[in-house]
Amino acid sequence: MSLTWRLLSASAVLSLTLFGASEKEIVKFVKKGLSSNPNLKVLDVKVLEKQPVPGLEDWEAFIVEFRLSVKELGREENVTNRDILFSKGRFVAPDLLDVRTNRSIKSRIVRSLDSSFYDEAHRIFGNKDAKHKLVVFSDPLCPFCREVVPELFKVAKEHPDLFALYYYHLPIETLHPASVPLAKAMIYLKEQGREDLIEKIYETEFDYEEQDEAKVIEALNKKLGLNLTLQQINQPHIVQELESDMKRARELMIRGTPTLFVDGKYDMRRDRYKAYLPKEEEGEEGEEE
């Protein structure tokens, strides 16, 4: 259950009688629910974005940010959090589950991008003035990323005037601890203009469970013929860039990798860019499928 819903009181939930909820009504509803908790002081609530829910007619998703002062064990602490509420007609729900997959619909909701994500530090292939912008958040050891991301590299390299690809790091440390030092190595290699080696990392097998940075970099050096050092990949600006990428992923409410945006819009299927490929290539891909 989401944090917002744990904080909201049952009485507030049951008393909801919205009809075609507006952003103003959602804010009022959340404030009322949070205020019923004596250990909370509501500092601010705002709707960051409203989106239709893919595949669910008439349902809307409200991405809500709330700032609270939380009193616990005699101490007060200010916290900021975000959550998603779903609305249809006079009803609001904290989550929606697909009975076929038992998965939360929240995984389909990601905030839209703005142009600040199209910065030169993250452009990996394609021209900056390309017609379409692709932004991907990826973990180099994620099995799904290893299927999707090399194809993005390929199309941006082959069609630089059509696609500009911007790469953001989102290593999932709990699943692939070795991806953290690899991500830092990729940042360093990009600074050296060695995007070709970043491609090779996606093609190379590593022990994804390895937690010793020195051993991960030793394996990387051996497999790719490099001589990187821990000092090089742990320079403050590199660590800061990785932390910034992961922070931006949290702000967008990204929950997994790879997450792809095409021209600022979240692409859940990760294939929308194919519609912009030259017709002969699109046809070839269709024949292969």
C-alpha positions in Angstrom: 0.0 0.0 0.0 1.3 3.5 -0.9 2.6 5.9 1.7 -0.2 8.4 1.0 -2.8 5.8 1.6 -1.2 4.6 4.9 -1.3 8.2 6.1 -4.9 8.9 5.0 -7.6 8.0 7.5 -10.3 5.5 6.7 -13.0 8.0 7.4 -11.6 10.4 4.8 -11.5 7.6 2.2 -15.1 6.5 2.9 -16.4 10.0 2.8 -15.1 10.8 -0.7 -17.9 11.8 -3.1 -16.0 13.3 -6.0 -17.6 13.3 -9.4 -15.1 13.8 -12.2 -12.4 14.8 -9.8 -10.5 18.0 -10.5 -7.0 18.8 -9.4 -8.4 21.1 -6.8 -10.6 18.4 -5.4 -7.8 15.9 -5.3 -5.6 18.3 -3.3 -8.5 19.1 -0.9 -9.1 15.3 -0.4 -5.5 14.5 0.3 -5.1 17.5 2.7 -8.2 16.4 4.6 -7.0 12.8 4.9 -3.5 13.7 6.0 -4.7 16.3 8.5 -6.7 13.7 10.3 -3.5 12.2 11.6 -2.5 14.0 14.8 1.2 13.3 14.2 1.2 15.1 10.8 1.2 18.8 9.9 0.4 19.4 6.2 2.7 22.0 4.8 1.8 21.7 1.1 0.0 19.4 -1.3 0.0 19.9 -5.1 -0.8 17.9 -8.2 2.3 17.7 -10.4 0.7 16.1 -13.4 -2.5 14.4 -14.5 -2.5 11.7 -17.1 -5.0 9.2 -18.7 -4.3 5.7 -17.6 -3.1 3.6 -20.5 -5.6 0.8 -21.3 -8.2 2.0 -18.8 -11.0 4.1 -20.3 -12.1 7.1 -18.2 -9.5 6.5 -15.5 -7.1 9.3 -14.7 -3.8 9.2 -12.7 -2.9 12.2 -10.5 0.7 12.5 -9.5 0.7 14.2 -6.1 3.5 15.8 -4.1 3.0 16.5 -0.4 5.2 18.1 2.2 4.7 17.2 5.8 6.0 17.9 9.2 6.0 14.5 11.0 6.1 14.2 14.7 7.6 11.0 16.1 9.1 10.2 19.5 9.1 13.8 20.5 10.9 14.9 17.3 9.6 16.8 14.3 11.0 16.2 10.8 9.9 17.7 7.4 9.5 15.2 4.7 8.5 15.4 1.0 7.0 12.5 -0.9 5.2 11.8 -4.1 2.4 9.3 -4.8 -0.2 8.5 -7.5 -3.9 8.4 -7.0 -6.4 7.1 -9.5 -9.8 8.6 -10.2 -12.8 7.7 -12.2 -16.1 9.5 -11.8 -16.9 9.8 -8.1 -14.3 7.3 -7.0 -10.6 7.5 -6.0 -8.3 4.5 -5.5 -4.8 4.3 -4.1 -3.8 1.7 -6.6 -5.2 -0.5 -9.4 -4.2 -4.1 -9.9 -4.3 -6.1 -13.2 -6.0 -9.4 -12.2 -4.2 -11.2 -15.1 -0.7 -10.2 -14.0 -1.3 -9.2 -10.4 0.8 -6.1 -11.1 0.1 -2.6 -10.0 -1.0 -0.2 -12.7 1.3 2.4 -11.1 4.1 0.9 -13.1 2.5 2.4 -16.2 2.6 6.0 -14.8 5.7 8.0 -15.2 6.1 11.8 -15.3 6.7 13.5 -18.6 10.1 14.9 -19.5 11.0 18.5 -20.1 13.8 19.8 -22.4 16.3 20.0 -19.5 16.9 16.2 -20.1 18.3 16.9 -23.6 21.7 18.1 -22.3 25.1 17.4 -24.0 26.5 15.6 -21.0 24.0 12.8 -21.6 23.8 12.7 -25.4 25.5 9.5 -26.4 24.6 9.0 -30.1 22.8 11.0 -32.7 22.9 14.8 -33.5 21.6 17.3 -31.0 19.3 18.7 -33.7 17.9 15.3 -34.6 14.2 15.3 -35.3 13.3 12.9 -32.5 14.7 12.8 -28.9 15.1 9.5 -27.1 15.9 9.4 -23.4 16.6 6.1 -21.7 17.3 5.3 -18.0 19.2 2.0 -17.9 21.2 -0.4 -15.9 24.0 -2.1 -17.9 23.5 -5.4 -16.2 19.7 -5.5 -16.4 18.7 -8.3 -18.8 15.9 -6.3 -20.3 18.2 -3.3 -20.8 20.6 -5.6 -22.7 17.9 -6.4 -25.1 16.5 -2.9 -25.7 19.4 -0.4 -25.2 21.8 -1.8 -27.9 19.0 -1.4 -30.4 18.7 2.3 -29.4 22.5 2.7 -29.8 22.1 1.2 -33.3 19.3 3.3 -34.6 20.8 6.6 -33.2 24.2 5.8 -34.8 22.6 4.8 -38.2 20.1 7.7 -38.2 21.9 10.6 -36.4 19.6 13.2 -38.0 16.5 11.3 -37.1 17.3 10.3 -33.5 19.3 11.8 -30.7 19.8 9.4 -27.8 20.3 10.6 -24.2 21.5 8.1 -21.7 20.8 8.3 -18.0 22.2 5.9 -15.4 19.9 3.9 -13.1 21.9 1.0 -11.7 19.6 -1.3 -9.6 22.1 -1.9 -6.8 19.8 -4.3 -4.9 19.7 -6.7 -7.9 23.0 -6.0 -9.7 25.5 -4.4 -7.3 28.2 -4.6 -9.9 26.3 -2.2 -12.1 27.2 0.7 -9.9 31.0 0.7 -10.6 30.2 -0.1 -14.2 27.9 3.0 -14.4 30.7 5.2 -13.0 33.1 3.7 -15.5 30.7 4.4 -18.3 30.5 8.1 -17.2 34.3 8.3 -17.3 34.6 6.6 -20.7 32.0 8.9 -22.2 34.1 11.9 -21.0 37.0 10.3 -22.9 34.9 10.0 -26.1 34.8 6.2 -25.9 31.1 5.6 -26.5 32.2 2.5 -28.4 33.4 0.9 -25.1 30.0 1.7 -23.5 28.4 -0.4 -26.3 30.9 -3.2 -25.5 29.9 -3.2 -21.8 26.4 -4.1 -22.9 27.8 -7.0 -24.9 30.1 -8.3 -22.2 29.2 -10.7 -19.4 30.0 -9.7 -15.8 29.3 -11.2 -12.4 26.3 -9.0 -11.6 26.4 -10.0 -7.9 29.9 -8.8 -7.3 30.0 -6.1 -4.6 33.7 -5.4 -4.6 34.3 -2.4 -6.8 38.0 -3.3 -7.3 37.0 -6.7 -8.6 34.4 -5.3 -11.0 36.9 -2.8 -12.5 39.5 -5.5 -12.7 37.1 -7.7 -14.7 36.2 -4.7 -16.9 39.9 -4.0 -17.6 40.6 -7.6 -18.4 37.6 -8.1 -20.7 37.9 -4.8 -22.6 41.6 -4.3 -22.5 41.5 -1.2 -20.3 43.5 0.1 -17.4 40.9 2.1 -15.4 41.5 2.8 -11.7 39.1 3.2 -8.8 40.4 6.8 -8.4 39.4 7.6 -12.0 35.8 6.3 -11.6 35.3 7.8 -8.2 36.2 11.3 -9.0 33.7 13.6 -7.2 32.1 14.9 -10.4 31.5 11.4 -11.6 29.9 10.2 -8.4 27.8 13.4 -8.4 26.6 12.8 -12.0 25.5 9.2 -11.1 23.7 10.5 -8.0 22.0 13.2 -10.1 20.8 10.7 -12.7 19.3 8.5 -10.0 17.7 11.5 -8.3 16.1 12.5 -11.6 14.8 9.0 -12.0 13.1 9.2 -8.6 11.6 12.6 -9.5 10.1 11.1 -12.6 8.8 8.2 -10.5 10.6 5.6 -12.6 10.4 2.2 -11.0 12.4 0.0 -13.3 14.8 -0.3 -16.2 14.9 0.2 -19.1 12.6 3.2 -19.1 12.3 5.0 -22.4 10.9 8.3 -23.4 10.2 9.3 -27.0 9.9 13.0 -27.6 9.2 13.6 -23.9 6.5 10.9 -23.5 7.0 7.7 -21.6 7.0 4.7 -23.9 5.9 1.7 -21.9 6.4 -0.7 -24.8 9.8 0.7 -25.7 9.2 0.6 -29.4 7.4 3.8 -30.4 10.6 5.1 -32.1 10.3 2.3 -34.7 7.3 4.2 -36.2 9.8 6.9 -37.3 12.2 4.6 -39.0 12.5 4.8 -42.8 9.7 2.7 -44.3 12.0 0.1 -45.7 13.6 -0.6 -42.3 10.3 -0.7 -40.6 9.1 -3.3 -43.1 12.2 -5.3 -42.6 11.7 -5.3 -38.8 8.1 -6.4 -39.3 9.2 -9.3 -41.5 11.7 -10.4 -38.9 9.0 -10.5 -36.3 
